Amino acid sequence: MAAARSVLNRVRAYLRYRDTVTQLSRLTDRELADLGISRYEIRGLVRH
């Protein structure tokens, strides 16, 4: 049961990561700059 829960938690975490990357990627460069993020930093920032 714990193994299944662990896998489920990892899947959920990945889906949150993917959704966040998608949402940030949809922002314009100007909007990202206002947040202090450059486009090439998105994936790294979302991971941490």
N, C-alpha and C positions, 0 to 999 in steps of 0.2 A: 504494500500500500504506500509506503514512504517513497519508493522508487517512482511509482506512477505520479505521486504528488510533485516530486522533484521535476519530472519531465514536463508536467503540466505547467509548473511555475516557469520553467525555461521557455516554453512556447509562449506563454503570456508575456514574458519579458521581451522576447524577440518581436512579438506583434506590437507592443508599445514602442519599442525602438524604431521599427519600420514606419509606424504611423507618425512618430515625431519627426523622423528624417523627411518623410513625404511632406508634412505640413511646413517645415522650415524651408524645404526646397521650393515650395510654391511662392515664397516671399520674393519680392524684388530685391535687387542688390542694395537699393536705397534703404528698404525696410530692415534688411539684415545689418547694414551699417549702423542704423539707428540703435540696434540691439548690441552692437559691438561684435558682430559675428561676420566673418567672411565666408563666402560660399564653400571654399575648400575645407573649412573647419567643421562643418556641420556634423559629419559622421563621427569624428573624434570627440566633439563636445557632447553629443548625445550618448555616447558610450560611457562617459565618465560622470 
